Amino acid sequence: MLVLGINAIYHDPAAAVIVDGVTVAAAEEERFSRRKHGKRPVPFSAWELPDAAARWCLQQAGVEPADLDAVTYSFDPALHLSPGELGLNDPWDHLRESYAQQAGSFLSDALPGLDAAKLRFVPHHVAHAASAALAAPFDGDCAALVFDGRGEQHSQLAARFAADGAVQQLRSQRLPHSLGLLYEDATEHLGFLRSSDEYKVMALASYGTPRHIDYLRQFVHATEDGGFRTAGVDWNVLVKRRQPHQEWGEEHADLAASVQLALEETVLDLARWLHDVTGASRLALAGGVALNCVANTRVFAESAFEELWVQPAAGDAGTALGGALYLAAQAGDRIAPVTSAALGRGFSDEEIELALRTARVPYERPDDVAEAVAEELASDGIVAWFQGRSEFGPRALGHRSLLAHPGRSENLTRLNDVKGREQFRPVAPMVLLERAAQLFSRGPIPSPYMLFVHDVDPRWRERIPAVVHVDGTARIQTVDQREEPLLARMLQGFERRTGLPVVVNTSLNTAGRPMVDDIKDALECFGSTPVDLLAIGPFVLRRAVLGVSR
């Protein structure tokens, strides 16, 4: 079955193509439009149709819109209820249902030849759950847990998926109770951008003490039936709202720590409930809340599940993939696990060299780009690394990354300055899989998608200070040389030169901009930031050669 999946209803518009149960391509519209999360400065523009992403996915699969057997849309307008019925305050919400009802017409206009009659609506949280449970590398059935801001009526889904794709929905939490919206409220109260900057709250939490947790537990907690409560929090009782231009202080970090702990406790209780109900040994997580690495690690370490897999594109972008997988499974296709997040655009060496010649920039082709990068990093240079197909989801996983030496604590400041972001934000260690257990503990290993936090061994904290967060943890990415041979060679070359099996990894972008995706994006980012070397395919560009000193 040939299925195109579409997400275009809340944020992070995206598209994915599934061919006979195999994920061929998946991409977020922001990588094409260069509008982060698909947002414009008007309330209803989050519902941006991912037409560029969809066209690229179809091209990657070698098919035309008319060839499709079905198109899925990860929102079912028939299930939608008004904000008044749900206890929400959203003056634009009534347009969401109307927009979804016209999705077939919009898609037909954007993709000429597409038959609007082939459109199928998949409930939002079912699409989330399928994106994790059906794509997971599990052999057999599994439990699935979804948490996010909201779907048509709910903010959570607990389910069980059979090996053949059959799904049993066990529990949904009706709005207005929502862990995602709770965290969004805290994000906005702390002076950040809601539905965008929640990861900043998670980072800031490590600098604070959860002194408001007793107050929050009155309003935020799991119930005995697999649901939860979140309503009633008065944020102003805890701390005055921070304005975006204000510096953050201890009181803001304490609020962040309190909200983070309340989230962790609730998620952990609900995971334990799901294990008790299903007896399953494997759990798949999705939804925006599943991007909270600290909460994920507590579920891994403290619930009774033996295996835990988190969808790399756990946010709404992943519902494009999940909707398509769900429909393919329902049609009888055997679903192949998703073994890599590198599902986006890639470019041939010839395409890259032509672009470099057209841009008239000096470049060279070293014998081994991995060794050239290892040498630059060992000399304390900052490297922009552009290799292979781009990542699907919010994490840079060694395809569109900024790299640096982890042994110098000042490199955290340097990278945050390059990206133009807050200095409390951590960067991540990329580590060879075979060396990971010697440096990191508590979280799962392998951990290829940077979705858990690990404790850094005290013997290593002083050796790799740039990647150690204030609480002694790190959000690691393990690199398996069988799956990422070029990346592994770079890490091995760096270790030979420095004795460190770790390199700093953060996303290749600047604040407020989507991750770099194509060749032009890479050249623009390199030209406008104090990066020392761009490794793009087998080629390297050096800032010194461009006439600018480090």
C-alpha positions as CSV (number, residue, x, y, z in Angstrom):
1,M,0.0,0.0,0.0
2,L,1.3,3.5,-0.9
3,V,0.3,6.0,1.8
4,L,1.1,9.7,2.2
5,G,0.8,11.0,5.8
6,I,0.0,14.6,6.6
7,N,0.2,16.7,9.8
8,A,-1.2,20.2,9.5
9,I,-3.4,21.0,12.4
10,Y,-1.6,22.2,15.5
11,H,2.1,22.8,14.8
12,D,5.1,21.2,13.2
13,P,3.4,20.4,9.8
14,A,5.1,17.4,8.2
15,A,4.7,14.7,5.6
16,A,5.7,11.1,5.3
17,V,5.5,8.4,2.7
18,I,5.0,4.7,3.5
19,V,5.5,2.0,0.7
20,D,4.3,-1.5,1.6
21,G,4.9,-0.9,5.3
22,V,8.4,0.7,4.8
23,T,9.1,4.3,5.7
24,V,10.7,5.8,2.6
25,A,10.7,9.5,3.6
26,A,9.5,11.9,6.3
27,A,10.2,15.6,6.5
28,E,9.0,18.7,8.4
29,E,7.7,21.7,6.4
30,E,9.9,24.1,8.4
31,R,13.0,22.7,6.8
32,F,11.7,23.9,3.4
33,S,9.8,27.1,4.4
34,R,12.4,28.1,7.0
35,R,9.6,29.0,9.4
36,K,10.3,27.2,12.7
37,H,7.4,24.9,13.8
38,G,5.5,26.1,10.7
39,K,4.4,29.2,12.5
40,R,3.8,32.7,11.3
41,P,2.9,35.7,13.5
42,V,-0.9,35.1,13.3
43,P,-2.8,32.6,15.4
44,F,-4.3,30.3,12.8
45,S,-1.2,30.0,10.6
46,A,0.1,27.1,12.5
47,W,-2.2,25.1,10.2
48,E,0.3,25.4,7.4
49,L,-0.1,22.7,4.8
50,P,3.2,20.8,4.3
51,D,3.0,21.0,0.5
52,A,6.8,21.3,-0.1
53,A,7.5,18.4,2.3
54,A,4.8,16.3,0.7
55,R,6.1,16.9,-2.8
56,W,9.6,16.0,-1.7
57,C,8.5,12.8,0.0
58,L,6.6,11.7,-3.1
59,Q,9.6,12.5,-5.3
60,Q,11.9,10.5,-2.9
61,A,9.5,7.6,-3.3
62,G,9.4,8.0,-7.1
63,V,5.6,8.3,-7.2
64,E,3.0,10.9,-8.3
65,P,0.0,12.1,-6.2
66,A,-2.3,10.1,-8.5
67,D,-0.4,6.9,-7.6
68,L,-1.4,7.1,-3.9
69,D,-3.7,4.5,-2.4
70,A,-4.5,6.8,0.5
71,V,-3.7,10.0,2.3
72,T,-4.0,10.3,6.1
73,Y,-4.6,13.4,8.1
74,S,-3.7,13.2,11.8
75,F,-6.9,14.9,13.1
76,D,-10.5,13.7,12.9
77,P,-12.9,16.7,12.7
78,A,-15.8,14.4,13.5
79,L,-14.3,13.9,17.0
80,H,-13.6,17.6,17.6
81,L,-15.4,19.5,20.3
82,S,-15.6,23.2,20.9
83,P,-13.4,25.0,23.4
84,G,-16.5,25.7,25.6
85,E,-17.3,22.0,25.7
86,L,-13.7,21.2,26.6
87,G,-13.1,24.0,29.2
88,L,-10.4,25.7,27.0
89,N,-9.9,29.3,26.1
90,D,-9.0,29.3,22.4
91,P,-10.8,31.8,20.3
92,W,-9.4,30.4,17.1
93,D,-10.2,26.8,17.8
94,H,-13.5,26.8,15.8
95,L,-11.5,27.2,12.6
96,R,-9.5,24.0,13.3
97,E,-12.5,21.8,12.5
98,S,-13.4,23.8,9.4
99,Y,-9.8,23.7,8.2
100,A,-9.6,19.9,8.6
101,Q,-12.9,19.3,6.9
102,Q,-11.5,21.1,3.8
103,A,-8.2,19.3,3.9
104,G,-8.9,17.1,0.9
105,S,-9.5,20.2,-1.2
106,F,-6.4,21.9,0.1
107,L,-4.3,18.9,-0.6
108,S,-5.7,18.4,-4.1
109,D,-4.8,22.0,-4.9
110,A,-1.3,21.6,-3.5
111,L,-0.7,18.2,-5.1
112,P,-2.3,18.2,-8.6
113,G,-3.5,14.7,-9.5
114,L,-4.4,13.7,-5.9
115,D,-7.9,12.3,-5.5
116,A,-9.4,14.0,-2.5
117,A,-11.7,10.9,-2.0
118,K,-8.6,9.0,-0.8
119,L,-8.2,11.2,2.3
120,R,-8.6,9.3,5.6
121,F,-8.8,11.0,9.0
122,V,-6.8,9.3,11.8
123,P,-7.5,10.5,15.4
124,H,-4.6,12.6,16.6
125,H,-3.5,10.5,19.5
126,V,-4.0,7.2,17.6
127,A,-1.5,8.7,15.0
128,H,0.9,9.6,17.8
129,A,0.7,6.1,19.3
130,A,1.1,4.4,16.0
131,S,4.2,6.5,15.2
132,A,5.9,4.9,18.2
133,A,4.4,1.5,18.6
134,L,4.4,0.5,15.0
135,A,7.8,2.0,14.2
136,A,9.5,0.6,17.3
137,P,12.2,-2.1,17.0
138,F,10.1,-4.5,19.1
139,D,9.5,-8.1,18.3
140,G,5.9,-8.6,19.3
141,D,3.3,-6.5,21.0
142,C,3.8,-3.5,23.2
143,A,2.1,-0.9,25.3
144,A,2.0,2.7,24.1
145,L,1.6,5.9,26.0
146,V,1.0,9.4,24.4
147,F,1.1,12.7,26.2
148,D,0.8,16.1,24.5
149,G,-1.0,19.4,24.6
150,R,-4.2,18.3,23.0
151,G,-6.0,16.3,20.4
152,E,-9.6,16.5,19.3
153,Q,-11.0,15.9,22.8
154,H,-8.1,14.5,24.8
155,S,-4.5,15.1,25.8
156,Q,-3.4,11.5,26.5
157,L,-3.8,7.9,25.2
158,A,-2.8,4.6,26.8
159,A,-3.1,1.7,24.5
160,R,-1.8,-1.8,23.6
161,F,-0.6,-2.7,20.1
162,A,-0.5,-6.3,18.9
163,A,2.2,-7.5,16.6
164,D,-0.2,-7.3,13.6
165,G,-0.9,-3.7,14.3
166,A,-4.3,-4.1,16.0
167,V,-4.7,-1.5,18.7
168,Q,-6.7,-1.6,21.9
169,Q,-7.3,1.8,23.4
170,L,-7.3,1.5,27.2
171,R,-7.6,5.1,28.6
172,S,-7.8,8.7,27.3
173,Q,-7.7,11.8,29.5
174,R,-10.3,14.3,28.4
175,L,-9.4,18.0,28.3
176,P,-8.9,20.5,29.9
177,H,-6.6,18.3,31.9
178,S,-3.3,18.2,29.9
179,L,0.3,17.7,30.9
180,G,1.4,19.3,27.7
181,L,-0.8,22.4,28.2
182,L,0.4,22.6,31.8
183,Y,4.0,22.7,30.7
184,E,3.1,25.2,28.0
185,D,1.5,27.5,30.6
186,A,4.7,27.3,32.7
187,T,6.8,28.0,29.7
188,E,4.9,31.1,28.9
189,H,4.8,32.3,32.6
190,L,8.6,31.9,32.7
191,G,8.9,34.3,29.7
192,F,9.5,31.8,26.9
193,L,7.5,31.0,23.8
194,R,4.8,28.5,24.5
195,S,4.5,25.4,22.3
196,S,8.1,26.0,21.2
197,D,10.5,26.7,24.1
198,E,9.4,23.9,26.6
199,Y,12.9,22.4,26.3
200,K,14.3,25.6,27.9
201,V,12.1,25.0,31.0
202,M,13.5,21.4,31.2
203,A,17.1,22.8,31.1
204,L,16.4,25.6,33.5
205,A,14.9,23.2,36.0
206,S,18.3,21.7,36.8
207,Y,19.4,25.1,38.2
208,G,16.5,25.2,40.7
209,T,15.0,23.5,43.7
210,P,11.4,22.2,43.5
211,R,10.2,24.2,46.5
212,H,6.7,24.6,45.0
213,I,6.1,20.8,44.5
214,D,3.7,20.5,47.5
215,Y,1.5,23.2,46.0
216,L,1.5,21.7,42.5
217,R,0.8,18.2,43.7
218,Q,-2.7,19.5,44.9
219,F,-3.5,20.2,41.3
220,V,-1.2,17.9,39.2
221,H,-1.4,14.2,39.9
222,A,-2.4,10.9,38.5
223,T,-5.7,9.2,39.3
224,E,-6.1,5.6,40.2
225,D,-7.9,4.8,36.9
226,G,-5.0,5.7,34.6
227,G,-6.0,9.4,34.2
228,F,-4.7,12.6,35.7
229,R,-5.6,16.1,36.8
230,T,-3.8,19.3,36.0
231,A,-6.4,22.1,36.3
232,G,-6.4,24.9,39.0
233,V,-2.8,26.1,39.2
234,D,-2.4,29.8,39.9
235,W,1.1,30.6,38.6
236,N,1.1,34.1,40.0
237,V,0.8,32.6,43.5
238,L,4.2,31.0,43.0
239,V,6.2,33.6,41.2
240,K,5.5,36.8,39.2
241,R,5.4,36.3,35.5
242,R,8.8,36.9,33.9
243,Q,8.9,39.2,30.9
244,P,10.9,37.9,27.9
245,H,13.5,40.7,28.2
246,Q,14.1,40.0,31.9
247,E,17.0,38.0,33.2
248,W,16.0,34.7,34.9
249,G,16.7,34.2,38.6
250,E,16.5,31.6,41.3
251,E,12.8,32.0,41.6
252,H,12.3,31.2,37.9
253,A,14.6,28.1,38.2
254,D,12.7,26.9,41.2
255,L,9.4,27.2,39.4
256,A,10.8,25.3,36.5
257,A,12.2,22.6,38.8
258,S,8.8,22.2,40.5
259,V,6.8,21.9,37.3
260,Q,9.4,19.5,35.9
261,L,9.1,17.3,39.0
262,A,5.3,17.3,38.9
263,L,5.4,16.2,35.3
264,E,7.9,13.4,36.0
265,E,5.9,12.1,38.9
266,T,2.6,12.0,37.0
267,V,4.1,10.4,33.9
268,L,5.8,7.8,36.0
269,D,2.6,6.9,37.8
270,L,0.7,6.6,34.6
271,A,3.4,4.3,33.1
272,R,3.2,2.1,36.2
273,W,-0.6,2.0,35.8
274,L,-0.3,0.9,32.2
275,H,2.2,-1.8,33.1
276,D,-0.1,-3.1,35.7
277,V,-3.1,-3.2,33.3
278,T,-1.3,-4.7,30.3
279,G,1.6,-6.8,31.9
280,A,3.6,-5.7,28.8
281,S,7.4,-5.7,28.9
282,R,7.8,-3.1,26.2
283,L,6.6,0.5,26.1
284,A,6.6,3.0,23.2
285,L,6.2,6.7,23.9
286,A,5.1,9.6,21.7
287,G,3.6,13.1,21.9
288,G,5.3,16.3,22.7
289,V,5.8,15.4,26.3
290,A,7.8,12.4,25.2
291,L,10.5,14.9,24.2
292,N,11.1,15.5,27.9
293,C,14.3,13.5,28.3
294,V,14.4,13.7,32.1
295,A,10.9,12.2,32.4
296,N,11.7,9.5,29.9
297,T,14.7,8.5,31.9
298,R,12.6,8.1,35.1
299,V,10.2,5.9,33.2
300,F,13.1,3.8,32.0
301,A,14.7,3.6,35.4
302,E,11.8,3.4,37.7
303,S,8.8,1.7,35.9
304,A,8.6,-2.1,35.5
305,F,8.9,-2.0,31.7
306,E,12.0,-3.8,30.4
307,E,12.3,-2.0,27.1
308,L,11.4,1.6,26.3
309,W,11.5,3.2,22.8
310,V,10.7,6.9,22.2
311,Q,9.7,8.1,18.7
312,P,12.5,10.4,17.5
313,A,9.9,12.8,16.0
314,A,7.7,12.5,19.1
315,G,6.0,15.8,18.6
316,D,3.2,16.6,16.2
317,A,5.5,16.1,13.1
318,G,5.5,12.4,14.0
319,T,1.8,12.1,13.5
320,A,2.3,12.4,9.8
321,L,4.3,9.2,10.0
322,G,2.0,7.6,12.5
323,G,-1.2,8.2,10.6
324,A,0.3,6.6,7.5
325,L,1.7,3.6,9.4
326,Y,-1.6,3.1,11.1
327,L,-3.6,3.0,7.9
328,A,-1.0,0.7,6.2
329,A,-1.2,-1.7,9.2
330,Q,-5.0,-1.7,9.1
331,A,-4.8,-2.6,5.4
332,G,-2.7,-5.6,6.2
333,D,0.8,-4.4,5.4
334,R,3.6,-5.7,7.6
335,I,5.2,-2.6,9.1
336,A,9.0,-2.4,9.1
337,P,10.7,-0.8,12.1
338,V,12.1,2.7,11.7
339,T,15.8,2.2,12.4
340,S,17.1,5.7,11.6
341,A,15.8,9.3,12.0
342,A,17.7,10.2,8.7
343,L,14.5,10.3,6.7
344,G,14.9,13.8,5.1
345,R,16.8,15.3,2.2
346,G,20.2,14.2,1.2
347,F,22.5,15.4,-1.7
348,S,25.0,13.6,-3.9
349,D,28.7,14.6,-3.9
350,E,28.1,16.0,-7.4
351,E,25.2,18.2,-6.3
352,I,27.2,19.5,-3.4
353,E,30.3,20.4,-5.5
354,L,28.1,22.1,-8.1
355,A,26.6,24.3,-5.4
356,L,30.0,25.1,-4.0
357,R,31.3,26.1,-7.5
358,T,28.1,28.2,-8.1
359,A,28.6,30.0,-4.8
360,R,32.3,30.6,-5.7
361,V,33.6,29.7,-2.3
362,P,37.0,28.1,-1.9
363,Y,36.8,24.4,-0.8
364,E,39.0,21.3,-0.7
365,R,38.4,17.6,-0.8
366,P,40.6,15.9,1.8
367,D,41.5,12.2,1.6
368,D,39.1,11.5,4.5
369,V,36.7,14.2,5.7
370,A,36.2,12.4,9.0
371,E,40.0,12.7,9.7
372,A,40.0,16.3,8.6
373,V,37.2,17.1,11.0
374,A,38.8,15.1,13.9
375,E,42.0,17.2,13.4
376,E,40.1,20.5,13.4
377,L,38.1,19.5,16.6
378,A,41.3,18.4,18.3
379,S,42.7,21.9,17.6
380,D,39.6,23.3,19.3
381,G,37.8,24.5,16.1
382,I,34.1,24.5,15.8
383,V,32.8,22.4,12.9
384,A,29.5,22.5,11.0
385,W,28.8,18.9,10.0
386,F,26.5,18.4,7.0
387,Q,26.3,14.7,6.0
388,G,23.8,12.3,4.5
389,R,20.0,12.7,4.9
390,S,18.6,15.2,7.3
391,E,17.0,14.1,10.6
392,F,13.2,13.8,11.0
393,G,12.4,15.4,14.4
394,P,14.0,18.1,16.6
395,R,17.3,16.4,17.4
396,A,20.5,16.8,15.5
397,L,21.9,13.3,15.3
398,G,25.1,13.7,13.4
399,H,23.7,14.7,10.0
400,R,23.1,18.4,10.6
401,S,25.2,19.2,13.6
402,L,27.6,21.7,15.2
403,L,30.6,19.9,16.7
404,A,33.2,20.9,19.2
405,H,35.9,19.7,21.7
406,P,34.2,18.5,25.0
407,G,37.3,18.9,27.1
408,R,37.1,22.7,27.4
409,S,34.2,24.0,29.5
410,E,34.3,27.4,27.6
411,N,33.1,25.6,24.5
412,L,29.6,25.5,25.9
413,T,29.7,29.3,26.0
414,R,31.2,29.5,22.6
415,L,28.5,27.3,21.0
416,N,25.7,29.1,22.8
417,D,27.2,32.3,21.4
418,V,27.4,30.9,17.9
419,K,23.7,29.9,18.1
420,G,22.6,33.1,19.9
421,R,20.9,31.3,22.7
422,E,20.7,31.3,26.6
423,Q,23.8,30.3,28.4
424,F,21.9,27.9,30.7
425,R,21.2,25.7,27.7
426,P,23.3,22.5,27.6
427,V,24.9,20.8,24.7
428,A,25.1,17.0,24.1
429,P,27.8,14.4,24.0
430,M,28.1,12.2,20.9
431,V,29.8,9.0,22.0
432,L,30.9,5.7,20.4
433,L,28.5,3.0,21.4
434,E,31.2,0.6,22.6
435,R,32.5,3.3,24.9
436,A,29.2,4.7,26.3
437,A,28.8,2.5,29.3
438,Q,32.3,3.5,30.6
439,L,31.2,7.1,30.8
440,F,27.4,7.2,31.3
441,S,24.9,5.3,33.4
442,R,21.2,5.2,34.5
443,G,19.7,5.9,31.1
444,P,19.4,3.2,28.3
445,I,22.4,2.2,26.1
446,P,22.2,2.3,23.1
447,S,20.6,5.7,23.0
448,P,20.8,6.8,19.4
449,Y,18.1,9.5,19.4
450,M,19.2,11.8,22.3
451,L,15.9,11.3,24.2
452,F,17.2,10.3,27.6
453,V,19.5,11.8,30.2
454,H,22.4,9.8,31.7
455,D,24.5,10.3,34.7
456,V,28.1,11.2,33.8
457,D,30.7,9.1,35.7
458,P,32.5,11.4,38.2
459,R,35.8,10.3,36.8
460,W,34.9,11.7,33.4
461,R,33.1,15.0,34.5
462,E,36.3,17.0,34.6
463,R,37.5,15.4,31.3
464,I,34.4,16.4,29.3
465,P,33.1,19.4,31.1
466,A,31.5,21.1,28.1
467,V,28.8,18.4,27.9
468,V,28.1,17.9,31.6
469,H,24.9,19.8,32.7
470,V,24.8,21.6,36.0
471,D,23.2,18.5,37.7
472,G,25.9,16.1,36.5
473,T,23.9,14.6,33.7
474,A,24.2,14.6,29.9
475,R,21.7,13.9,27.1
476,I,23.8,11.5,25.1
477,Q,23.7,10.2,21.6
478,T,25.4,6.8,21.0
479,V,27.0,6.1,17.6
480,D,27.0,2.6,16.2
481,Q,29.7,2.3,13.6
482,R,27.6,-0.3,11.7
483,E,24.9,2.3,11.2
484,E,27.0,5.5,11.1
485,P,30.4,4.6,9.8
486,L,31.5,8.1,8.8
487,L,30.4,9.6,12.1
488,A,32.2,6.7,13.9
489,R,35.4,7.3,12.0
490,M,35.4,10.9,13.0
491,L,34.9,10.0,16.7
492,Q,37.7,7.4,16.5
493,G,40.0,9.9,14.9
494,F,39.2,12.5,17.6
495,E,39.9,9.9,20.3
496,R,43.3,9.0,18.8
497,R,44.3,12.6,19.0
498,T,42.8,13.5,22.4
499,G,42.0,10.3,24.3
500,L,38.4,11.4,24.5
501,P,35.7,9.1,22.9
502,V,33.2,12.0,23.0
503,V,32.5,15.0,20.8
504,V,30.1,17.9,21.5
505,N,27.0,17.8,19.4
506,T,24.3,20.5,19.0
507,S,21.9,21.3,16.2
508,L,23.2,23.2,13.1
509,N,21.1,26.3,13.3
510,T,20.9,29.7,15.1
511,A,18.3,30.8,17.6
512,G,14.7,31.0,16.2
513,R,15.7,29.3,12.9
514,P,14.9,25.7,11.9
515,M,17.7,23.2,11.6
516,V,19.9,23.6,8.5
517,D,18.5,21.2,5.8
518,D,19.9,21.9,2.3
519,I,23.2,23.1,0.9
520,K,22.2,26.7,0.7
521,D,21.1,26.7,4.3
522,A,24.5,25.2,5.3
523,L,26.5,27.9,3.4
524,E,24.4,30.7,4.8
525,C,24.8,29.4,8.4
526,F,28.6,29.0,7.9
527,G,28.9,32.4,6.3
528,S,27.1,34.2,9.1
529,T,28.5,32.5,12.3
530,P,32.0,32.1,13.8
531,V,32.3,28.5,12.7
532,D,35.8,27.4,11.7
533,L,35.1,24.6,9.3
534,L,32.2,23.3,7.3
535,A,32.3,19.6,6.4
536,I,29.7,19.1,3.7
537,G,29.8,15.7,2.0
538,P,33.4,14.9,1.2
539,F,34.4,18.6,1.0
540,V,35.5,21.1,3.6
541,L,35.4,24.9,3.7
542,R,37.7,26.7,6.1
543,R,37.0,30.1,7.6
544,A,40.7,31.1,7.5
545,V,40.7,30.5,3.7
546,L,37.7,32.8,3.4
547,G,39.8,35.6,5.0
548,V,38.2,35.6,8.4
549,S,40.2,34.7,11.6
550,R,38.9,32.5,14.4
